[in-house]
Amino acid sequence: MDLFSLSLGELLTTVGELTDDDFERPSGCAGWLVRDLVCHLVIDAQDVLITLVTPTADPVTHDSVTYWKVAHEPSDDPLAALTVRLAAAYGEPRLLKFHVDDVGQAAVRAAQLADPTLKVSTRGMVLGTAGYLGAYVWEWTLHHLDLVMHLPDAAGPPAETLARCREMLEQLAGGFPASWSDEDVLLVGTGRRAPTEAERAELGDLAIPFVLG
């Protein structure tokens, strides 16, 4: 649960430091500008707030790792185009900055106040509160990498959350070479960049997964 607050807090800080021009640059999410990705973060934070007030007595079905699915082809998300339209509707980047910080900070506070013994329901799954918040460490950290992919002066995600996400990916998809950095494991392992020839040789027969929500 602490990593949830750390990962989201650092992501919000980085968004807050972006310039207006940065919002028009490409992100690491194919087809999305930085502004589109930030708009997606608004929706993510809203989802967290909704889920944390959707308790259930049903038995737990998933944890922070099994919440995510592995596929070997990228998904065709029907909401992607809607996100682009919503992002454009904000007009000025300062309005989008304000909104993502407003709901994002609310999500941080809600997570800090959440009862870790409760269970919540979302997307047809039941998770313990701690497991649900742990799943979102993946979301915030990967999207933090997406945010700064073409912004070399922007701060990336913290080392603690990169390490945790590497652990999650290796539980889902198998081990990666120990010599690889956590960031390289996540970028290559989720299809955000192609492996170099040397990396491909080290991977051997390991298929490169895409980890999807």
C-alpha positions in Angstrom: 0.0 0.0 0.0 2.9 2.3 0.6 4.2 1.7 -2.9 0.8 2.8 -4.2 1.2 6.2 -2.6 4.8 6.4 -3.7 4.2 5.5 -7.3 1.2 7.7 -7.8 2.7 10.6 -5.8 5.9 10.6 -7.9 3.8 10.4 -11.1 1.7 13.3 -10.2 4.8 15.3 -9.3 6.3 14.6 -12.7 3.0 15.6 -14.5 2.9 18.9 -12.5 6.4 19.8 -13.7 5.6 19.3 -17.4 5.6 22.4 -19.7 2.7 23.1 -22.1 4.8 22.0 -25.0 5.4 18.6 -23.3 1.7 17.9 -23.5 2.0 17.8 -27.3 4.9 15.3 -27.4 4.3 11.6 -28.1 4.0 9.3 -25.1 5.1 5.7 -24.8 1.5 4.6 -25.5 1.1 4.0 -29.2 -1.0 6.7 -30.8 -1.3 8.8 -27.7 0.3 12.2 -26.9 1.3 13.0 -23.4 -2.0 14.9 -22.9 -3.9 11.8 -23.9 -2.0 9.7 -21.4 -2.5 12.3 -18.6 -6.3 12.2 -19.4 -6.1 8.4 -19.0 -4.5 8.9 -15.6 -7.6 11.0 -14.6 -9.8 8.0 -15.5 -7.5 5.6 -13.6 -7.6 7.7 -10.4 -11.4 7.9 -10.7 -11.6 4.1 -11.0 -9.5 3.7 -7.8 -11.8 6.0 -5.9 -14.9 4.1 -7.2 -13.4 0.7 -6.4 -12.3 1.6 -2.8 -15.9 2.4 -2.0 -17.2 -0.8 -3.6 -16.7 -3.4 -0.8 -17.9 -7.0 -1.1 -18.3 -10.0 1.1 -17.5 -12.4 -1.8 -14.4 -14.5 -1.7 -11.1 -13.1 -3.1 -10.5 -14.3 -6.7 -7.4 -12.3 -7.6 -4.3 -10.6 -6.1 -2.0 -7.8 -7.2 -0.3 -10.0 -9.8 -3.2 -12.1 -11.2 -5.2 -8.9 -11.6 -3.2 -8.5 -14.8 -3.4 -10.8 -17.9 -0.6 -11.7 -20.3 -1.2 -11.6 -24.0 1.2 -11.8 -26.9 -0.6 -9.2 -29.0 -1.4 -5.6 -28.0 -5.1 -5.0 -27.3 -7.4 -2.9 -29.4 -8.9 -0.8 -26.6 -12.3 0.7 -27.8 -11.9 3.5 -25.2 -8.6 4.7 -26.6 -10.2 7.0 -29.1 -12.6 8.4 -26.5 -9.6 9.2 -24.3 -8.1 11.3 -27.1 -11.3 13.2 -27.6 -11.6 13.9 -23.8 -8.0 15.1 -23.6 -8.5 17.5 -26.5 -11.6 18.9 -24.8 -9.6 20.2 -21.9 -8.0 22.8 -24.2 -5.3 24.2 -22.0 -2.8 21.9 -20.3 -3.2 23.7 -17.0 -6.8 22.4 -16.7 -5.7 18.9 -17.3 -2.9 19.3 -14.8 -5.4 20.6 -12.2 -7.8 17.8 -12.8 -5.3 14.9 -12.6 -3.7 16.3 -9.5 -7.1 16.8 -7.9 -8.4 13.3 -8.4 -4.9 11.8 -8.1 -4.2 13.3 -4.7 -7.7 12.1 -3.6 -6.8 8.6 -4.7 -3.6 8.8 -2.6 -5.6 9.9 0.5 -8.2 7.3 -0.1 -5.5 4.6 -0.3 -3.9 5.8 2.9 -7.3 5.7 4.7 -8.4 2.3 3.2 -8.9 -0.6 5.5 -6.5 -3.3 4.3 -8.7 -6.1 5.7 -11.6 -5.2 3.4 -12.3 -6.8 0.0 -13.3 -4.8 -3.0 -15.0 -5.7 -6.3 -13.9 -4.4 -9.7 -14.2 -5.6 -13.3 -15.7 -8.9 -12.2 -12.8 -9.6 -9.8 -12.6 -9.5 -6.0 -9.4 -8.5 -4.3 -8.3 -7.6 -0.8 -7.8 -3.8 -0.6 -4.0 -4.2 -0.3 -3.9 -6.5 -3.3 -6.0 -4.0 -5.4 -3.7 -1.1 -4.5 -0.7 -3.3 -5.2 -2.0 -4.0 -8.7 -2.1 -0.3 -9.3 1.6 0.1 -8.6 2.0 -1.6 -12.0 -0.3 0.9 -13.6 1.3 4.0 -12.2 4.8 2.8 -12.8 4.4 1.7 -16.4 2.5 4.8 -17.3 5.2 6.9 -15.6 7.7 5.2 -18.0 5.2 6.0 -20.9 5.0 9.6 -19.8 8.7 10.3 -19.9 9.7 8.1 -22.8 10.2 11.1 -25.1 10.9 13.7 -22.3 14.5 13.1 -21.4 14.6 15.9 -18.8 11.5 14.6 -16.9 11.9 12.5 -13.7 11.0 8.8 -14.1 9.4 6.4 -11.6 11.2 5.6 -8.3 13.5 2.6 -8.1 11.3 0.9 -5.5 8.3 0.7 -7.8 10.4 -0.3 -10.8 11.8 -3.2 -8.8 8.3 -4.3 -7.6 7.0 -4.2 -11.2 9.8 -6.3 -12.4 8.9 -8.9 -9.7 5.3 -8.8 -10.9 6.2 -9.2 -14.6 8.6 -12.1 -13.9 5.8 -13.9 -11.9 3.5 -13.5 -14.9 5.9 -14.1 -17.8 9.1 -15.8 -16.5 12.5 -14.5 -15.6 14.6 -12.0 -17.5 18.4 -11.8 -17.5 19.7 -10.7 -14.1 22.1 -8.2 -15.8 19.1 -6.2 -17.2 18.0 -3.0 -15.4 14.5 -3.0 -14.0 13.5 -0.3 -16.5 14.8 -2.4 -19.5 12.9 -5.5 -18.3 9.7 -3.5 -18.1 10.1 -1.7 -21.5 11.1 -4.8 -23.4 8.9 -7.2 -21.5 5.7 -5.1 -22.2 6.6 -4.4 -25.8 7.3 -0.8 -25.3 10.6 -1.2 -27.1 12.1 -3.9 -29.2 15.1 -5.8 -27.7 18.5 -5.2 -29.2 20.2 -8.1 -31.0 22.3 -8.7 -27.9 19.2 -8.6 -25.7 17.4 -11.0 -28.0 20.2 -13.5 -27.8 20.1 -13.3 -24.0 16.3 -13.9 -24.0 16.6 -17.1 -26.0 13.2 -18.7 -26.4 11.4 -16.4 -23.9 8.5 -14.8 -25.7 8.0 -11.1 -25.2 4.6 -10.7 -23.5 2.3 -7.8 -23.4 0.7 -7.4 -20.0 -2.8 -6.1 -20.3 -5.5 -4.9 -18.0 
